[in-house]
Amino acid sequence: MNMAFLHRYLFFAADPPPANPGQDFTQIFYLIIPIVFLFYFMVLRPQKKEQKKRLELLNNLKKNDRVVTIGGIYGVVMNAKREADEVILKVDETNDTKIRVIYNAIARVIADEPAEEKK
């Protein structure tokens, strides 16, 4: 056999030198830290802001507010009982139809339209 070929064969067949186990951890650690920060600023922070906004909306719910439920029902708040966790909505003016829903079923409060747009 050719000695150069044998030398290359033995050189490439040798086991790689053992890696430093602490080095692998630090490399992974430096990759995970930016991912955690990205996850916080992209997912958790906006979610907390949305929860705070929704809680404020539910706490400011009062009589005669026009609301939409999570089921898509439009109504006017007739009575809001925070301690009983229920809201009574008037859904039909002509028949005086009312329904009871829980507080968390209120999706949003509809702002009143300006007087100029009603004309």
C-alpha positions as CSV (number, residue, x, y, z in Angstrom):
1,M,0.0,0.0,0.0
2,N,1.0,3.5,-0.5
3,M,2.4,5.0,2.7
4,A,0.7,8.4,2.2
5,F,-2.7,6.8,1.7
6,L,-2.2,4.8,4.8
7,H,-1.1,7.9,6.8
8,R,-4.2,9.8,5.6
9,Y,-6.5,6.9,6.4
10,L,-5.2,6.5,9.9
11,F,-5.3,10.3,10.5
12,F,-9.0,10.6,9.5
13,A,-10.0,7.4,11.3
14,A,-8.7,8.6,14.6
15,D,-11.2,9.6,17.3
16,P,-11.7,13.4,17.7
17,P,-10.3,14.9,20.8
18,P,-12.7,15.0,23.7
19,A,-14.8,18.1,23.9
20,N,-14.9,20.3,27.0
21,P,-18.3,19.6,28.6
22,G,-18.6,23.0,30.1
23,Q,-18.2,24.6,26.7
24,D,-21.3,23.0,25.3
25,F,-23.4,24.2,28.2
26,T,-22.2,27.8,27.8
27,Q,-22.9,27.8,24.0
28,I,-26.5,26.5,24.7
29,F,-26.9,29.0,27.5
30,Y,-25.9,31.9,25.2
31,L,-28.5,30.7,22.6
32,I,-31.3,30.2,25.1
33,I,-31.1,33.6,26.8
34,P,-32.0,35.6,23.6
35,I,-34.9,33.2,22.9
36,V,-36.3,33.7,26.4
37,F,-36.1,37.5,26.0
38,L,-37.7,37.3,22.6
39,F,-40.5,35.1,23.9
40,Y,-41.2,37.5,26.8
41,F,-41.4,40.6,24.6
42,M,-43.3,38.9,21.8
43,V,-45.8,36.8,23.7
44,L,-46.0,37.4,27.5
45,R,-45.8,41.2,27.7
46,P,-48.6,41.9,25.1
47,Q,-50.7,39.2,26.7
48,K,-50.4,40.8,30.1
49,K,-51.3,44.2,28.6
50,E,-54.4,42.7,27.0
51,Q,-55.5,41.0,30.3
52,K,-55.1,44.3,32.1
53,K,-57.1,46.1,29.5
54,R,-59.9,43.5,29.6
55,L,-60.0,43.6,33.4
56,E,-60.4,47.3,33.4
57,L,-63.2,47.0,30.8
58,L,-65.1,44.6,33.0
59,N,-64.5,46.7,36.2
60,N,-65.9,49.8,34.4
61,L,-69.0,48.0,33.2
62,K,-72.1,50.0,34.2
63,K,-75.8,50.3,33.5
64,N,-76.8,51.3,29.9
65,D,-73.5,50.3,28.4
66,R,-73.9,48.8,24.9
67,V,-71.9,45.5,24.8
68,V,-71.2,42.5,22.7
69,T,-70.8,39.0,24.2
70,I,-68.3,36.4,23.2
71,G,-71.2,34.6,21.5
72,G,-71.9,37.7,19.3
73,I,-75.0,38.9,21.1
74,Y,-75.6,42.6,21.2
75,G,-77.2,44.0,24.3
76,V,-77.6,46.8,26.8
77,V,-76.5,46.3,30.4
78,M,-79.5,46.4,32.7
79,N,-77.8,45.2,35.9
80,A,-74.2,44.3,36.6
81,K,-73.7,42.2,39.8
82,R,-70.0,41.8,40.4
83,E,-70.4,39.7,43.5
84,A,-72.8,37.3,41.8
85,D,-70.5,37.2,38.6
86,E,-73.5,38.0,36.3
87,V,-74.7,40.7,34.0
88,I,-78.3,41.1,32.9
89,L,-78.5,42.3,29.3
90,K,-81.5,43.7,27.5
91,V,-81.3,42.2,23.9
92,D,-84.7,43.2,22.5
93,E,-86.3,46.6,23.0
94,T,-89.8,45.7,21.6
95,N,-90.3,42.5,23.7
96,D,-88.2,43.6,26.7
97,T,-86.2,40.4,26.3
98,K,-83.4,40.0,28.9
99,I,-80.6,37.4,29.3
100,R,-78.2,36.7,32.1
101,V,-74.5,36.1,31.2
102,I,-71.4,35.8,33.3
103,Y,-68.9,38.7,33.5
104,N,-66.3,37.0,31.4
105,A,-68.8,36.6,28.5
106,I,-68.6,40.3,27.8
107,A,-66.2,40.7,24.9
108,R,-66.3,44.5,24.4
109,V,-68.2,47.6,25.1
110,I,-69.5,49.5,22.0
111,A,-68.7,53.2,22.0
112,D,-71.6,55.5,21.3
113,E,-71.6,57.0,17.8
114,P,-71.2,60.7,17.6
115,A,-74.3,62.8,17.0
116,E,-73.1,63.9,13.6
117,E,-73.0,60.4,12.3
118,K,-76.5,59.6,13.4
119,K,-77.9,62.3,11.2
